[in-house]
Amino acid sequence: MSLETPLHKVGGLGSAHSGVGHFMRQRITAIALIPLTVWFAVSALGLIGAKEVSELIFLSNPLNAVLLGTFILISLYHLAMGLREVVVDYVPHEGFKLFLMLLNYGFAIAVAAACLFALARISIV
């Protein structure tokens, strides 16, 4: 016999009243990264030894640019969520925890912006 109400059971809320959504986002991004990582690895291995012009032509293709941008964004989002869990679980001081969370998300946003800007410059040229 459970003391949970039927609404609470249906809502999927755990003991902390959160976390299911975060768990699902981590799993969905991990699943999305599987084909993107395979595509990236095959593409990177195919470009070994190629001249810079060939690499620029490869990234000028809209499909390749979109796939690389998606790979970058999903990877950084997955990274930020994973680091968030490490900070929440292992950093006891609330002030330092807040600082690390801001640093985590700031880093992810800065890297994503730089990568997408560079990708846009390459694909537009």
N, C-alpha and C positions, 0 to 999 in steps of 0.2 A: 504494500500500500504506500502510495506516495502522497506527500503533503502539497505537491504542486497542483495549481489549478489547471484545468484543461487549456485555458488561454496561454498560460505560461509554457506548457508543453508544446503547444502548436507554434509559439513564437520562436522556439529554438534557443532560448536564452539559457546559458549555463549558470553556474553559481555566482559568477561575477556580473551577470546580466549583460554580458557583451562577449565578444570573441568569436562567435560563430561566423559573422560576416568577415572578420579579418582572416580567419582560418580558410574560408572559402575563396577569398581573393588571393591568398597565397597559393592555394592549389590550382586555381584557374590560371594564374600567371605562370606557374611552373609547367602546366600542361601546354600553354601557348608557347612557352620558350622551347619546347622540344623540337617542333618542326622548324622554328626560326633558327635555332642553334645549328641544326643539321644544314639548313640552307646557308647560313653564314660560314660554317666550316668548309663546306664544299666550294663555296665561292672564293673564300680566302685561299684554299689550297689550289684552286684553279688559276689564281692570279699570281702564284709564286713564280718569280722570274720574269713576269710581264713588265713591260715598260710603263712608265707613269701615264702615258697617253692612253694605253689600253685600260688602265685602272680608272682613269677619268671617264672614258667612254662607257665602261661598265656601270659606273655610278650615275652617269647621265641618263641611263635607261630609267624611265619613271617607275617601272615595277621594282627594279633593284633598289632605287632610292626609297620607295615606300616600305619595302621589306626591311631595309637597314634601319630606317627611322623607327619602324615598329619594334624591331629588335632592341634598339637602344632604349626606347621609352619603357617597354615592358621589363627589360633587364634592370633598369634603374629603379623602377617602381617596386619590383620584387626585392631588390637589394635594400631599399629604404624600409620596406615592411619587415624584412628579416633583421636588420639592425635595430629597428624599433623594439622587436621582441627581446633582443639581447640587452638593450638598455633597460627596458622595463623589468626584466627578470633579475639582472645582476647589479644594477646601480642603486644603492640604498638611499643616497642623499637626493632629496627632491629637487634642489636647486641645480645640482650637477646633472641630474636626469633631464631637466628642462633644457639646459645648455646643450647637452649631447643630442637631444631630439631636434633642436633647432639647427644644430650643425649638420646632422644627418640629412634633414630635408633640404637645407640650404645647399649642401654638397650635391645632392641628387638633382635639384633644379638647375644649379649652375652647370653641371656637366651635361645635362640634357639640352640646355639652351645652347651651349658651345657646340655640341655635336650636331644639333639640328641646324644651327646657323652655318656650320661648315658644309653639311650635306646639301643645304639649300644653295649655297654658293657654287658647289661643284655641279649639282644637277641642273642649275639654270644656265651655266656657261656652255 
